[in-house]
């Protein structure tokens, strides 16, 4: 694992800061992972997944969004969202310097939402999305769906959702997913909340997600090549 403190060449671009996980036996693919509104790239969830994907051969960049680089605590403001998306674009650029194969972009909650918005506007940026605990709506406010960009999201997306997540139920997700024109799949983690891991064994969780990820994107790539 290598500490990354990449400073953008242009001062108006956000830097990329986080950790690069280099696999012992690389498969040529890369995955950029980021966090939710209340966390950072040191979360148990991101560390667990980064280690699991790295062991499976993926080069993983686990990074902090620009808003978290500016302050250690607190949630992002709507005004920072565009810069956070640009930070994710820069993370993909940094990861591209390490791998020659397909790139994937993933994030938990707010981070995943920003990743999906970025890719909806730039469908060729990555080969796929890993969306962890996507915040379908604010807790207790199911009418306030955060899906306005979904009809433009053509990039394959794998969703990982906790069955007890207050940001969206399985039935609400099943209904909302019909908005997506691209290939997609929803994996529900029984008994998990918004944090996904909870009391579950982190190593087992990572193994499950990596297996599902490989299966899903193997299928989508096979379909795209026909």
DRENPA-3360 file (N, C-alpha, C; in nm, 2 decimals, always signed):
BEGIN
1 = XXXXXXXX = +0.08/-0.12/+0.00/+0.00/+0.00/+0.00/+0.09/+0.12/+0.00 ~ +0.06/+0.22/-0.09/+0.14/+0.34/-0.10/+0.05/+0.46/-0.08 ~ +0.10/+0.56/+0.00/+0.04/+0.68/+0.03/+0.04/+0.77/-0.10 ~ -0.07/+0.82/-0.14/-0.08/+0.91/-0.26/-0.11/+1.05/-0.22 ~ -0.02/+1.14/-0.25/-0.05/+1.28/-0.24/-0.01/+1.35/-0.37 ~ -0.09/+1.33/-0.47/-0.07/+1.38/-0.60/-0.13/+1.52/-0.61 ~ -0.04/+1.62/-0.65/-0.09/+1.76/-0.66/-0.11/+1.79/-0.81 ~ -0.23/+1.84/-0.84/-0.27/+1.86/-0.98/-0.17/+1.96/-1.04;
9 = XXXXXXXX = -0.15/+1.95/-1.17/-0.06/+2.04/-1.24/-0.12/+2.18/-1.25 ~ -0.25/+2.19/-1.26/-0.32/+2.31/-1.27/-0.38/+2.35/-1.14 ~ -0.36/+2.47/-1.09/-0.41/+2.50/-0.96/-0.56/+2.50/-0.94 ~ -0.63/+2.50/-1.05/-0.78/+2.50/-1.04/-0.83/+2.36/-1.03 ~ -0.75/+2.26/-1.04/-0.79/+2.12/-1.03/-0.76/+2.06/-0.89 ~ -0.85/+1.98/-0.84/-0.83/+1.93/-0.71/-0.72/+1.82/-0.71 ~ -0.65/+1.81/-0.60/-0.54/+1.71/-0.59/-0.61/+1.57/-0.56 ~ -0.53/+1.47/-0.58/-0.58/+1.33/-0.54/-0.49/+1.29/-0.43;
17 = XXXXXXXX = -0.56/+1.25/-0.32/-0.49/+1.21/-0.20/-0.56/+1.09/-0.14 ~ -0.48/+0.99/-0.11/-0.53/+0.86/-0.06/-0.43/+0.76/-0.05 ~ -0.47/+0.63/-0.08/-0.38/+0.52/-0.08/-0.39/+0.43/-0.20 ~ -0.28/+0.39/-0.26/-0.28/+0.30/-0.37/-0.25/+0.16/-0.32 ~ -0.33/+0.06/-0.36/-0.31/-0.08/-0.32/-0.26/-0.15/-0.45 ~ -0.14/-0.19/-0.45/-0.08/-0.26/-0.56/-0.09/-0.41/-0.55 ~ -0.15/-0.48/-0.64/-0.17/-0.63/-0.62/-0.04/-0.70/-0.65 ~ -0.02/-0.82/-0.59/+0.10/-0.90/-0.61/+0.09/-0.96/-0.75;
25 = XXXXXXXX = -0.03/-0.99/-0.80/-0.05/-1.05/-0.93/-0.15/-0.97/-1.00 ~ -0.11/-0.85/-1.06/-0.21/-0.76/-1.13/-0.28/-0.83/-1.24 ~ -0.41/-0.80/-1.25/-0.49/-0.84/-1.37/-0.51/-0.74/-1.47 ~ -0.45/-0.62/-1.45/-0.46/-0.51/-1.55/-0.57/-0.42/-1.53 ~ -0.66/-0.44/-1.44/-0.78/-0.36/-1.41/-0.75/-0.27/-1.29 ~ -0.82/-0.16/-1.28/-0.81/-0.07/-1.17/-0.95/-0.02/-1.12 ~ -0.95/+0.00/-0.99/-1.07/+0.05/-0.92/-1.04/+0.17/-0.83 ~ -1.11/+0.28/-0.85/-1.10/+0.39/-0.76/-1.22/+0.39/-0.66;
33 = XXXXXXXX = -1.19/+0.40/-0.54/-1.29/+0.39/-0.43/-1.29/+0.52/-0.35 ~ -1.41/+0.57/-0.32/-1.42/+0.68/-0.23/-1.54/+0.67/-0.13 ~ -1.55/+0.76/-0.04/-1.63/+0.75/+0.08/-1.76/+0.82/+0.08 ~ -1.83/+0.82/+0.19/-1.96/+0.89/+0.20/-1.94/+1.03/+0.26 ~ -2.06/+1.09/+0.29/-2.06/+1.23/+0.33/-2.00/+1.25/+0.47 ~ -2.01/+1.15/+0.56/-1.96/+1.16/+0.70/-1.83/+1.09/+0.72 ~ -1.77/+1.03/+0.62/-1.65/+0.95/+0.64/-1.53/+1.00/+0.57 ~ -1.44/+0.91/+0.55/-1.32/+0.93/+0.47/-1.27/+0.80/+0.42;
41 = XXXXXXXX = -1.15/+0.81/+0.35/-1.11/+0.69/+0.28/-1.05/+0.58/+0.38 ~ -1.04/+0.62/+0.51/-0.99/+0.52/+0.61/-1.10/+0.44/+0.67 ~ -1.22/+0.45/+0.61/-1.33/+0.37/+0.67/-1.31/+0.22/+0.66 ~ -1.37/+0.15/+0.76/-1.35/+0.00/+0.76/-1.40/-0.06/+0.63 ~ -1.51/-0.01/+0.58/-1.57/-0.06/+0.45/-1.47/-0.05/+0.34 ~ -1.42/+0.07/+0.32/-1.33/+0.09/+0.20/-1.20/+0.02/+0.22 ~ -1.14/+0.01/+0.34/-1.02/-0.07/+0.36/-1.04/-0.22/+0.33 ~ -1.16/-0.27/+0.38/-1.19/-0.41/+0.35/-1.20/-0.44/+0.21;
49 = XXXXXXXX = -1.27/-0.35/+0.13/-1.29/-0.38/-0.01/-1.16/-0.36/-0.09 ~ -1.08/-0.25/-0.05/-0.95/-0.23/-0.12/-0.86/-0.35/-0.10 ~ -0.85/-0.41/+0.01/-0.77/-0.53/+0.03/-0.82/-0.65/-0.04 ~ -0.95/-0.66/-0.04/-1.01/-0.78/-0.11/-0.99/-0.77/-0.26 ~ -1.01/-0.65/-0.32/-0.99/-0.63/-0.46/-0.84/-0.64/-0.50 ~ -0.76/-0.59/-0.42/-0.61/-0.60/-0.45/-0.57/-0.74/-0.45 ~ -0.61/-0.82/-0.35/-0.58/-0.96/-0.35/-0.63/-1.04/-0.47 ~ -0.74/-0.98/-0.53/-0.79/-1.05/-0.65/-0.73/-1.00/-0.78;
57 = XXXXXXXX = -0.63/-0.91/-0.76/-0.55/-0.86/-0.88/-0.58/-0.72/-0.93 ~ -0.67/-0.65/-0.87/-0.70/-0.52/-0.91/-0.61/-0.42/-0.84 ~ -0.57/-0.31/-0.91/-0.50/-0.20/-0.86/-0.61/-0.11/-0.80 ~ -0.60/-0.07/-0.67/-0.71/+0.00/-0.61/-0.65/+0.13/-0.56 ~ -0.72/+0.24/-0.59/-0.69/+0.37/-0.54/-0.81/+0.41/-0.44 ~ -0.77/+0.42/-0.31/-0.87/+0.45/-0.21/-0.84/+0.60/-0.17 ~ -0.94/+0.69/-0.21/-0.90/+0.83/-0.20/-1.01/+0.91/-0.13 ~ -0.97/+1.03/-0.08/-1.05/+1.12/-0.01/-1.11/+1.22/-0.12;
65 = XXXXXXXX = -1.23/+1.25/-0.11/-1.29/+1.36/-0.19/-1.24/+1.49/-0.16 ~ -1.24/+1.59/-0.25/-1.19/+1.72/-0.22/-1.25/+1.79/-0.09 ~ -1.38/+1.77/-0.07/-1.44/+1.84/+0.05/-1.37/+1.78/+0.18 ~ -1.34/+1.65/+0.18/-1.28/+1.59/+0.30/-1.13/+1.64/+0.31 ~ -1.07/+1.66/+0.20/-0.93/+1.71/+0.21/-0.92/+1.85/+0.27 ~ -1.03/+1.93/+0.25/-1.03/+2.06/+0.31/-1.06/+2.07/+0.46 ~ -1.14/+1.97/+0.51/-1.17/+1.96/+0.65/-1.19/+1.82/+0.69 ~ -1.14/+1.79/+0.81/-1.14/+1.65/+0.86/-1.28/+1.60/+0.90;
73 = XXXXXXXX = -1.37/+1.69/+0.94/-1.50/+1.65/+0.98/-1.61/+1.73/+0.91 ~ -1.73/+1.69/+0.92/-1.84/+1.76/+0.86/-1.88/+1.71/+0.73 ~ -2.01/+1.74/+0.69/-2.06/+1.69/+0.56/-2.03/+1.79/+0.45 ~ -2.04/+1.75/+0.32/-2.02/+1.83/+0.21/-2.13/+1.93/+0.19 ~ -2.11/+2.04/+0.13/-2.22/+2.13/+0.10/-2.25/+2.11/-0.05 ~ -2.37/+2.15/-0.09/-2.41/+2.14/-0.23/-2.31/+2.21/-0.32 ~ -2.25/+2.32/-0.27/-2.16/+2.40/-0.36/-2.03/+2.32/-0.39 ~ -2.00/+2.22/-0.31/-1.87/+2.15/-0.33/-1.89/+2.03/-0.42;
81 = XXXXXXXX = -2.01/+1.99/-0.45/-2.04/+1.87/-0.53/-1.97/+1.86/-0.66 ~ -1.97/+1.97/-0.73/-1.90/+1.97/-0.87/-1.75/+1.95/-0.85 ~ -1.69/+2.01/-0.75/-1.55/+1.99/-0.73/-1.52/+1.85/-0.69 ~ -1.61/+1.79/-0.61/-1.59/+1.65/-0.57/-1.60/+1.56/-0.69 ~ -1.69/+1.59/-0.78/-1.69/+1.51/-0.90/-1.56/+1.52/-0.98 ~ -1.51/+1.64/-0.99/-1.39/+1.66/-1.06/-1.27/+1.59/-0.99 ~ -1.28/+1.58/-0.86/-1.18/+1.51/-0.79/-1.18/+1.36/-0.82 ~ -1.30/+1.31/-0.85/-1.31/+1.17/-0.89/-1.26/+1.15/-1.03;
89 = XXXXXXXX = -1.28/+1.25/-1.11/-1.22/+1.24/-1.25/-1.07/+1.23/-1.24 ~ -1.01/+1.32/-1.16/-0.87/+1.32/-1.14/-0.82/+1.19/-1.08 ~ -0.89/+1.13/-0.99/-0.85/+1.00/-0.94/-0.85/+0.89/-1.05 ~ -0.94/+0.89/-1.14/-0.94/+0.80/-1.25/-0.82/+0.83/-1.34 ~ -0.78/+0.95/-1.36/-0.66/+0.98/-1.44/-0.54/+0.93/-1.37 ~ -0.53/+0.95/-1.24/-0.41/+0.90/-1.17/-0.40/+0.75/-1.17 ~ -0.52/+0.68/-1.16/-0.52/+0.53/-1.17/-0.48/+0.48/-1.31 ~ -0.52/+0.56/-1.41/-0.49/+0.52/-1.55/-0.34/+0.51/-1.57;
97 = XXXXXXXX = -0.26/+0.59/-1.49/-0.12/+0.58/-1.50/-0.06/+0.45/-1.45 ~ -0.14/+0.38/-1.38/-0.09/+0.25/-1.31/-0.14/+0.13/-1.39 ~ -0.25/+0.14/-1.46/-0.30/+0.02/-1.53/-0.33/+0.04/-1.68 ~ -0.33/-0.06/-1.75/-0.36/-0.05/-1.89/-0.50/-0.11/-1.93 ~ -0.56/-0.18/-1.84/-0.69/-0.25/-1.86/-0.81/-0.16/-1.82 ~ -0.92/-0.22/-1.80/-1.04/-0.15/-1.77/-1.04/-0.08/-1.63 ~ -1.10/+0.04/-1.62/-1.10/+0.11/-1.50/-1.25/+0.11/-1.45 ~ -1.26/+0.11/-1.32/-1.39/+0.11/-1.25/-1.39/+0.22/-1.14;
105 = XXXXXXXX = -1.51/+0.27/-1.12/-1.52/+0.38/-1.02/-1.62/+0.34/-0.92 ~ -1.59/+0.35/-0.79/-1.68/+0.31/-0.68/-1.69/+0.41/-0.57 ~ -1.80/+0.41/-0.50/-1.81/+0.49/-0.38/-1.92/+0.46/-0.29 ~ -1.91/+0.49/-0.17/-2.02/+0.47/-0.07/-2.11/+0.59/-0.06 ~ -2.24/+0.57/-0.06/-2.34/+0.68/-0.03/-2.31/+0.80/-0.12 ~ -2.28/+0.91/-0.06/-2.25/+1.04/-0.13/-2.14/+1.02/-0.24 ~ -2.04/+0.95/-0.20/-1.93/+0.93/-0.30/-1.98/+0.85/-0.42 ~ -2.06/+0.75/-0.40/-2.12/+0.68/-0.51/-2.21/+0.76/-0.59;
113 = XXXXXXXX = -2.29/+0.84/-0.53/-2.39/+0.93/-0.60/-2.31/+1.02/-0.69 ~ -2.20/+1.09/-0.64/-2.12/+1.18/-0.72/-2.06/+1.10/-0.83 ~ -2.01/+0.98/-0.81/-1.95/+0.90/-0.92/-2.05/+0.87/-1.03 ~ -2.17/+0.84/-0.99/-2.28/+0.81/-1.09/-2.31/+0.94/-1.17 ~ -2.32/+1.05/-1.10/-2.35/+1.18/-1.17/-2.24/+1.21/-1.27 ~ -2.11/+1.19/-1.23/-2.00/+1.22/-1.32/-2.00/+1.13/-1.44 ~ -2.03/+1.00/-1.42/-2.03/+0.90/-1.53/-2.15/+0.92/-1.62 ~ -2.26/+0.97/-1.56/-2.38/+1.00/-1.65/-2.35/+1.10/-1.75;
121 = XXXXXXXX = -2.27/+1.20/-1.71/-2.23/+1.30/-1.81/-2.11/+1.26/-1.89 ~ -2.03/+1.16/-1.85/-1.91/+1.12/-1.93/-1.91/+0.96/-1.93 ~ -2.00/+0.90/-2.01/-2.01/+0.75/-2.01/-1.89/+0.68/-2.05 ~ -1.79/+0.74/-2.11/-1.67/+0.67/-2.15/-1.56/+0.68/-2.05 ~ -1.58/+0.74/-1.94/-1.48/+0.76/-1.84/-1.43/+0.63/-1.78 ~ -1.52/+0.54/-1.74/-1.48/+0.41/-1.69/-1.57/+0.30/-1.75 ~ -1.53/+0.18/-1.72/-1.60/+0.06/-1.77/-1.72/+0.03/-1.69 ~ -1.72/+0.07/-1.56/-1.83/+0.03/-1.47/-1.83/+0.10/-1.34;
129 = XXXXXXXX = -1.94/+0.09/-1.27/-1.95/+0.16/-1.14/-1.98/+0.05/-1.03 ~ -1.93/+0.08/-0.91/-1.96/+0.00/-0.79/-2.02/+0.09/-0.69 ~ -2.15/+0.09/-0.67/-2.22/+0.19/-0.59/-2.27/+0.12/-0.46 ~ -2.20/+0.16/-0.35/-2.22/+0.10/-0.22/-2.32/+0.19/-0.14 ~ -2.43/+0.14/-0.09/-2.52/+0.21/-0.01/-2.57/+0.34/-0.08 ~ -2.61/+0.33/-0.21/-2.65/+0.45/-0.28/-2.76/+0.51/-0.20 ~ -2.75/+0.65/-0.18/-2.86/+0.72/-0.10/-2.98/+0.75/-0.19 ~ -3.06/+0.65/-0.21/-3.18/+0.67/-0.30/-3.26/+0.79/-0.26;
137 = XXXXXXXX = -3.28/+0.81/-0.13/-3.36/+0.93/-0.08/-3.32/+0.95/+0.06 ~ -3.34/+1.07/+0.12/-3.31/+1.10/+0.26/-3.40/+1.01/+0.35 ~ -3.34/+0.96/+0.46/-3.42/+0.88/+0.55/-3.56/+0.94/+0.59 ~ -3.67/+0.86/+0.57/-3.80/+0.91/+0.60/-3.86/+1.00/+0.50 ~ -3.79/+1.02/+0.38/-3.85/+1.11/+0.28/-3.84/+1.04/+0.14 ~ -3.92/+0.93/+0.13/-3.91/+0.85/+0.00/-3.94/+0.92/-0.12 ~ -4.01/+1.04/-0.11/-4.05/+1.11/-0.23/-3.94/+1.19/-0.29 ~ -3.83/+1.21/-0.21/-3.72/+1.30/-0.26/-3.61/+1.21/-0.32;
145 = XXXXXXXX = -3.65/+1.15/-0.43/-3.55/+1.05/-0.50/-3.43/+1.13/-0.56 ~ -3.32/+1.07/-0.55/-3.19/+1.12/-0.60/-3.16/+1.05/-0.73 ~ -3.25/+1.05/-0.82/-3.23/+0.97/-0.94/-3.25/+1.05/-1.07 ~ -3.25/+1.18/-1.06/-3.28/+1.26/-1.18/-3.18/+1.23/-1.30 ~ -3.06/+1.19/-1.26/-2.96/+1.16/-1.37/-2.96/+1.02/-1.42 ~ -3.03/+0.93/-1.35/-3.03/+0.79/-1.38/-3.07/+0.76/-1.53 ~ -3.17/+0.83/-1.59/-3.20/+0.80/-1.73/-3.09/+0.82/-1.82 ~ -2.98/+0.89/-1.78/-2.87/+0.92/-1.87/-2.75/+0.82/-1.83;
153 = XXXXXXXX = -2.77/+0.74/-1.73/-2.66/+0.66/-1.68/-2.65/+0.52/-1.76 ~ -2.57/+0.52/-1.87/-2.56/+0.41/-1.96/-2.45/+0.31/-1.92 ~ -2.36/+0.35/-1.83/-2.25/+0.27/-1.78/-2.30/+0.16/-1.69 ~ -2.25/+0.03/-1.71/-2.30/-0.07/-1.62/-2.27/-0.04/-1.47 ~ -2.37/-0.07/-1.39/-2.35/-0.04/-1.25/-2.40/-0.15/-1.16 ~ -2.31/-0.18/-1.06/-2.34/-0.28/-0.96/-2.37/-0.21/-0.83 ~ -2.49/-0.23/-0.78/-2.53/-0.17/-0.65/-2.52/-0.27/-0.54 ~ -2.47/-0.23/-0.42/-2.46/-0.31/-0.30/-2.54/-0.24/-0.20;
161 = XXXXXXXX = -2.65/-0.30/-0.14/-2.74/-0.24/-0.06/-2.77/-0.32/+0.07 ~ -2.78/-0.25/+0.18/-2.81/-0.32/+0.31/-2.97/-0.33/+0.32 ~ -3.01/-0.45/+0.37/-3.16/-0.47/+0.38/-3.22/-0.37/+0.48 ~ -3.14/-0.32/+0.57/-3.20/-0.23/+0.67/-3.15/-0.08/+0.65 ~ -3.11/-0.05/+0.53/-3.07/+0.08/+0.50/-3.18/+0.18/+0.49 ~ -3.19/+0.29/+0.58/-3.30/+0.38/+0.58/-3.30/+0.47/+0.46 ~ -3.19/+0.47/+0.38/-3.19/+0.56/+0.26/-3.26/+0.49/+0.14 ~ -3.32/+0.38/+0.16/-3.39/+0.31/+0.05/-3.41/+0.17/+0.07;
169 = XXXXXXXX = -3.53/+0.12/+0.05/-3.56/-0.02/+0.07/-3.54/-0.10/-0.06 ~ -3.54/-0.23/-0.05/-3.51/-0.31/-0.17/-3.62/-0.29/-0.27 ~ -3.75/-0.28/-0.23/-3.86/-0.26/-0.32/-3.85/-0.12/-0.39 ~ -3.80/-0.02/-0.31/-3.78/+0.11/-0.37/-3.67/+0.11/-0.47 ~ -3.57/+0.04/-0.45/-3.46/+0.03/-0.54/-3.50/-0.05/-0.67 ~ -3.58/-0.16/-0.65/-3.62/-0.23/-0.77/-3.70/-0.14/-0.86 ~ -3.79/-0.06/-0.80/-3.87/+0.03/-0.88/-3.78/+0.14/-0.95 ~ -3.69/+0.20/-0.87/-3.61/+0.30/-0.93/-3.51/+0.25/-1.04;
177 = XXXXXXXX = -3.46/+0.13/-1.02/-3.37/+0.08/-1.12/-3.42/+0.07/-1.26 ~ -3.55/+0.07/-1.28/-3.61/+0.07/-1.41/-3.58/+0.19/-1.49 ~ -3.53/+0.30/-1.42/-3.50/+0.42/-1.49/-3.36/+0.41/-1.56 ~ -3.28/+0.31/-1.52/-3.15/+0.30/-1.58/-3.15/+0.23/-1.72 ~ -3.09/+0.30/-1.82/-3.08/+0.24/-1.95/-2.97/+0.14/-1.96 ~ -2.87/+0.15/-1.88/-2.75/+0.06/-1.88/-2.77/-0.06/-1.80 ~ -2.69/-0.16/-1.82/-2.69/-0.29/-1.74/-2.67/-0.26/-1.59 ~ -2.74/-0.33/-1.51/-2.73/-0.31/-1.37/-2.77/-0.43/-1.29;
185 = XXXXXXXX = -2.73/-0.43/-1.16/-2.76/-0.54/-1.07/-2.76/-0.49/-0.93 ~ -2.85/-0.54/-0.85/-2.86/-0.50/-0.71/-2.83/-0.62/-0.62 ~ -2.73/-0.61/-0.53/-2.70/-0.71/-0.43/-2.74/-0.66/-0.30 ~ -2.83/-0.74/-0.23/-2.87/-0.70/-0.10/-2.80/-0.78/+0.01 ~ -2.74/-0.70/+0.11/-2.68/-0.76/+0.22/-2.77/-0.77/+0.33 ~ -2.82/-0.89/+0.36/-2.92/-0.92/+0.46/-2.88/-0.87/+0.60 ~ -2.96/-0.79/+0.67/-2.93/-0.74/+0.80/-2.84/-0.62/+0.81 ~ -2.79/-0.57/+0.70/-2.69/-0.46/+0.70/-2.76/-0.33/+0.69;
193 = XXXXXXXX = -2.71/-0.23/+0.75/-2.76/-0.09/+0.74/-2.68/-0.01/+0.64 ~ -2.68/+0.12/+0.65/-2.61/+0.20/+0.55/-2.46/+0.18/+0.55 ~ -2.41/+0.14/+0.66/-2.26/+0.12/+0.67/-2.22/-0.01/+0.60 ~ -2.31/-0.10/+0.58/-2.30/-0.22/+0.51/-2.22/-0.33/+0.59 ~ -2.11/-0.30/+0.65/-2.03/-0.40/+0.72/-2.10/-0.44/+0.85 ~ -2.12/-0.34/+0.94/-2.18/-0.38/+1.07/-2.10/-0.47/+1.14 ~ -2.16/-0.58/+1.19/-2.09/-0.68/+1.27/-2.04/-0.80/+1.18 ~ -2.06/-0.79/+1.05/-2.02/-0.90/+0.96/-1.87/-0.90/+0.95;
201 = XXXXXXXX = -1.82/-1.02/+0.92/-1.68/-1.04/+0.90/-1.64/-0.96/+0.78 ~ -1.54/-0.87/+0.79/-1.50/-0.78/+0.68/-1.44/-0.86/+0.56 ~ -1.36/-0.97/+0.60/-1.29/-1.05/+0.50/-1.40/-1.12/+0.41 ~ -1.49/-1.18/+0.48/-1.60/-1.25/+0.41/-1.68/-1.16/+0.32 ~ -1.71/-1.04/+0.37/-1.78/-0.94/+0.30/-1.71/-0.90/+0.17 ~ -1.58/-0.87/+0.18/-1.50/-0.84/+0.07/-1.50/-0.95/-0.04 ~ -1.49/-1.07/+0.01/-1.48/-1.19/-0.09/-1.61/-1.20/-0.16 ~ -1.73/-1.17/-0.09/-1.86/-1.18/-0.16/-1.87/-1.07/-0.26;
209 = XXXXXXXX = -1.83/-0.95/-0.23/-1.84/-0.84/-0.32/-1.75/-0.85/-0.45 ~ -1.63/-0.90/-0.42/-1.54/-0.92/-0.54/-1.59/-1.03/-0.63 ~ -1.65/-1.13/-0.58/-1.70/-1.24/-0.66/-1.82/-1.19/-0.74 ~ -1.91/-1.11/-0.68/-2.02/-1.06/-0.75/-1.98/-0.96/-0.85 ~ -1.88/-0.88/-0.82/-1.83/-0.78/-0.91/-1.77/-0.85/-1.04 ~ -1.69/-0.95/-1.02/-1.63/-1.02/-1.13/-1.74/-1.08/-1.22 ~ -1.84/-1.15/-1.16/-1.94/-1.21/-1.23/-2.02/-1.11/-1.31 ~ -2.06/-1.00/-1.25/-2.14/-0.90/-1.32/-2.07/-0.84/-1.43;
217 = XXXXXXXX = -1.95/-0.79/-1.41/-1.88/-0.72/-1.52/-1.82/-0.82/-1.63 ~ -1.80/-0.95/-1.59/-1.77/-1.05/-1.69/-1.89/-1.06/-1.79 ~ -2.01/-1.06/-1.73/-2.13/-1.08/-1.81/-2.15/-0.95/-1.90 ~ -2.14/-0.83/-1.84/-2.16/-0.71/-1.92/-2.06/-0.70/-2.03 ~ -1.93/-0.74/-2.01/-1.83/-0.73/-2.11/-1.86/-0.83/-2.22 ~ -1.90/-0.95/-2.18/-1.94/-1.05/-2.29/-2.05/-1.00/-2.37 ~ -2.15/-0.94/-2.31/-2.26/-0.89/-2.39/-2.22/-0.77/-2.48 ~ -2.13/-0.69/-2.43/-2.09/-0.57/-2.51/-2.00/-0.62/-2.63;
225 = XX = -1.94/-0.73/-2.62/-1.85/-0.78/-2.73/-1.93/-0.85/-2.84 ~ -2.05/-0.88/-2.82/-2.13/-0.95/-2.92/-2.19/-0.86/-3.02;
% end
